Amino acid sequence: MAATDDHAKTALGALGAAPFAMSFLLAPLVWVAAFWGGWTVFLLPIAMWYGFSVLDRVLGVNLNNADPNADGAQLFWHKAIVLVWPVVQFTTLFALLWYVPQASHLSTIERIGVFMGMGALTGTIGINYSHELMHQKSALERWLADILLAMVLYSHFRSEHLRVHHLYVGTPRDPVTARFNESFYRFYPRVLWGCLRSAFLAERQLLARRRLHWTSARNPFWRYWGLQAAMLWLAWAMGGWSGVGLFVLQASVAVWQLELVNYVEHYGLTRKHLGAGKYEHVRPHHSWNAAQKASNWLLINLQRHSDHHYKPERRFPLLQNYTAQEAPQLPFGYPVMTVVAMIPPLWRKWMNPRVRQWRAQYYPDITDWAGYSKMTTPMPGQP
């Protein structure tokens, strides 16, 4: 049961949507960096990682919930934010690819800095918005998700997320579930290959059940590859080979940012094996929850991840918060936790005791955690 406050329900409509539009204030910072260079190339990363961490500290947490049965009219402005962002990102990215390579006032290091900032934006906002869009049923929203992912050369994330991660989170079949005591630097190369492989296999198996070969035009990987090729061509058209290099750089930063978040979201949390290759159903306690107000504005409630996995069809303004008795809580929001994730000794100091506490709280009957820690329990569907 999600935590609720009958006296302070979360507002919907334009007023409730306004704080989530803060992401649009970040895009101009990339242009400040491109026009001025120098120290301004650090403005965007500072604003996202440090600025929102400070805001979290000042504003605290939001434990209130919207009515999960709110109708579509109440969500108009929330949906509009996500639908408009792909246009803003596309325009900003490719205009920069035209401008920066020919900007004589920028050194090579400054150009790299501008596009590392752009990658932080496309990873933190763009991929996150694509995540919201890919979960919707409308063809427009799913196409917009694909376009956002193509801009970071990570289109297969949609297939992996919908067909693998949500079905098998917390089991050995999900490459995105970070293992207990696994550092991010071991997780990252494993998940890059694992996600691509699992996404392709999932689509191939789905086509096989429909008596189709993987080369069928219905395989979404053809769309993924086509969109990514189009983005690379457009990057070359805007900025030549320098433009391609800068485009790939921002994509690399974006994917790094995405996988840092993936690492944090489920670190050490596993579903109980029931025998014969069966696992318990996904519950709110299989994801880390964070109620920090400002970073949830930035990330459109992604940190209410416990409810997202429990009810993945819910749009972001309707995601519910859970108490510490119902779901494990991160000590800070994602801006802090993703930085800590890059410092393995500090990460283990903070998180390993919390995982052990989680195990004792939810699974006191399990005495041997070795198989869960190393993900050597049976694959789902295998005895």
N, C-alpha and C positions, 0 to 999 in steps of 0.2 A: 504494500500500500504506500503510494507516494506521500511524501510530507505535504501537508496543506495548511493554509492559514485562512480560516473563514472570514477574517476581518481585513485581509489584504490580498485580494486576488490580483494576479498579474493582468495589467491592462492590455487590451488588443486594439485594433484600429490604428489610425495614423499616430496617435500619441504613444501607443505601445511599441510601434515599429521604429520610431525615431532613433532611439539609442543604437539599434542594430545598423543604422546607416552610417555609423562612425567610420566604417571601412572606406567610404568614399572620400573621406578627408585625408586618407593616406596616399592616394594616387598622385596628388599634386606634389608630394614630397620627392617623388622620383624626378619630376621635371625641375624642381629646385636643384637637385643634384646635377642634372644634365646641364642646366644653364650656368651654374656657379662653380661646380666642381669642388676641389679641395675638401675641407672637412664636412661639407654638406652631403657627401655621399654616405655618411654614417647616419643621417637624420632618420631615414625610414627604419632601419633595423633598431635604432635606439627607441623610436616611438613605439614600435610593435612589441619588442621584448622587454624593454625597461619602462617605457612610459605606461604601458598597460599593467605592468607589475606594480608600479607605484599606485595607479588608480585602483587596482584590486585592494591594495593595502588601505587606501583612504576610504573607499566605498564599501568594503566588506563583501558579505555574501548576500545572495538573493535566494531565500528559501520558499518564496511564493510560487504558486502554480496557476497557469491559465486553465480555463475549463477545457478539458481534452475533447469535448464534443462541440466546440465552437464551430459555427458555420463558415463557409467560404468567404462571405461578404466581410466578416470581421478580420479575415487574414489578407485582404487585398493588398495592403501596403507592405506587409511582410513578404508576400510573394513578389511584389514589384521590385523590391530591393534585390532579390536574387536573380530576377529576370533581366534587370538592367545591367548588372555587373558584367556579363560577358561582353557587352558592347564597349563598356568603359575599359576593360582589360585589353581587348583586341585593339582598340584605337590607340591606347597608351603604348602597348608593346611595339606595335609595328611603326608607329610614328617615331618612337625612340630609335628603332633599328634604322630608320632613314636619317634621323638627325645626328645621333651620336658618332657614327663612323666618320662623318665629315666635319665634326665640331673641332676646329683647330685649337681651341682653348683647352681642350681636355687631353691629358696625357693618357698613355695606354693604361696605367694603373687606375686612373680616374674613370675611364670607360668601363673597365672591369668592375670597379666599385658600383657604378650606376646600375649595371645589369645584375650584380649580386643583390642589390637592393630590390630590383625588379623581380628577381627570383624569389626573394622573401615574400613579396606581395602576391605573386602568382601561386606560390605554395601555401601561404597562410590563408589568403582569401580565396583565390581562384579555385584551388583544388577542394577547399572546404565547401564552397558554393556548388561545385560540380557534384560533390557528395550529396548535398541536399536535393539537387535536381535529378540525379540518377535514380533516386528512390521514388520518384513520382511516376504516375501512369501516363501522363500526356506525352505524345511524341515530340512536341516542341521542347519540353523541359529536358527530355532525355537527349535530344540532339544538342541542346545547349551544353549539357554535361559533357558530351563527346567533344565539342569544340573547345571547351575549357581544358580538357585533358590533353587534347592534341597540341595545345599551345605549350605544354610542358613535356611532350613526347612520352606520355604515360597513359595512353588510351586504354590499355588492357586493365587498368585499375577498376573500371566499371564492371567487367566480367568477373574479376577476382573478388571484388567486394560483394556483389550481389549473389554470385553462384558458389562462392567458396567461404568467404569470411563469415557471412551472416549464418550460414548453415553449420559451419564446423568450428566456430570460435571456441577456444579453450580445449581443443582436441589436437592430436598430432597431425591431422589433415589440414590444419590452418597454419600456413607459414607466417601469418601476421601476428599470432599470439607469441609475444616474447617470453622465452623460457626463464624460469627462476634462475638467478645468478648469471644470466647471459648478458654480456655487455652490449651496448649499442653497436660497437664496432665489430662484433661477431654477428649480431642480428642483421645489420645493414646489408652486407654482401649476400647473406643467406636469403633475405627477404626479396632482394632485387631479382634473383634468379627464380626463387620459389614462387613468387607472385606471378611472374610471366608464365612459368610452366603450368602452374595450377589453373590459371585463367584459360590458357589454350586448351588444356585437357578437359576442363569443365565444358567449354563450348563444343569441343569435338565429341564428347560423350553425349551431350544434349542432341547434337545433330545425328549421331548414330542411333539414338532411340527413335528418331524420326525417319530412319533409313536413308540418311543423307551423308555424303562424304564431307570431310572437313573443308574441301575445296568449294563446297556449295556457296552460292552467292548469299545465302542466308547466314553465313558465318560472319559475325560482327567484326572479326579481325580485318576483313577486307575494308570495311569502313574506317576502322582505326588506322590502318596503314595508309589509306588514301588521304585521310585528313592530316596525318602527320607529314606525309610527303608534301601536301599543299602548303602546310605551315613552313616547312623548310624552304620550299621554292619561294614563298613570299618573303621570307627572311633574306634570301639571296637577292631577290628583286629590289628590296628596300636598301640593303647595305652591302651587297656583294659578299665575298667570302668572310669579310670581317663581320658582317651582319649575321651570317650563319654561325660563326664562332660565338658571338655574343648571345645569340638565341639559344644555342646549346648550353652555354654557361648558365643562363637564367633557368633553363629547364632542370639542370643538374641541382641547382640550389633549391628549386621548388620541390623536387623529389626527395632531397635530403630532409627538408622541412616536413614533408608529409610522413616520411618513415620515422622521424623522431616522434611525431604525434602517435603514430601507430604503436611504436614501442611503449610509450607511456600508457596508452589506453587499457592494455590488458596484461601488463607485466606480471608474470607469476601466477595469474588466475586461470584455473583449469576447471573443467566440468567433470563431475564424478563418473567414472566408468561403471556401468551397471552389469557388465558381463555380456558375452556374445557380441562384442563390437557395438553395444548400445551405450549411449551417454544420456545423462539427464538433460531435460530441456533447458534452454537458456533462460536465466533469471537475472534480475537486476544486479545481484552480487557477483556476476561474472565480468563486470566492467568497473573500472575506477571512475568515481564520480567527483566532480568539482563544482562548487556552487559560487565561485568568485564572480562577482557581478560584472565588472568591466571586461574581463577576458571572455565571458560568455556573450557580451555584446559584440565583441570583435569576431568571435568564432560562431556566431548565430547558434548558441546553446549546444555546441558540440560537446562541451564538457559535461552535459547531462547525458553522458554516454550510456549510463546504466539503463535509462528509459529508452534510449534509441535502439539498443539491442533487444530490449524486451518488447517494444512496440515500434518496429522500424518504419511502419507506414505513417507515423505521426510527423507532421510538418514541424519545423524547428520551434515556432513560438508555443507549441502545445506540449513540448517535452516536459516531463515532470521531474522534480527534484526528489531525491531519496535521502533519508536520514542515515546516520552512521549505523543504526541497527538493521537497516535494510540493504545497504550497499557500501562497499569500502570507499573511503574518502581520501583524496590526495591532500597533502598538506598545503599546497599552493596551486594556482592555476597553471595552465599549459605554458604560458610564457616563461615562468620560472622552471617548471619541471622539465621542459625540453632542453634548457641550458644545463640543468643538473644531469640529465641523461648523458650528456657528452663528457661527464667527469665520473667514470665508473666507480671509483672508491666512494665518492660522496653519494652517488646514486644508491649503491648497495647499503650504505650506512643509513640512509633515509628509508629505503623501500623494503629491504629484506625483512626487518622486524615487522613491518606492516603486513607483508605476505604471510609470515608465520602466525601473526594474530588472526588474520583472515581464515587461515586453515583451521585454527583452533575454534574459531567462532562458528563456522559453517559446516565443518567436517570433523568433529571430534572423534568419529568412529574410524577415520583413516589413520593408521599408525605408520605406514610406510609410504613416504612421498617420493621415493627415488624415481619411480617410473613417471610420475607426473612432472617432476622437476626437469627430467631429461626428455620428456615427450616420447617415451618408449612404450606407453600403454597401447593397446591394440588400436589400429585404425578403425574409424567408424565403419560399420558394415562387415568387419572381419572378426571372426571368433578369436 
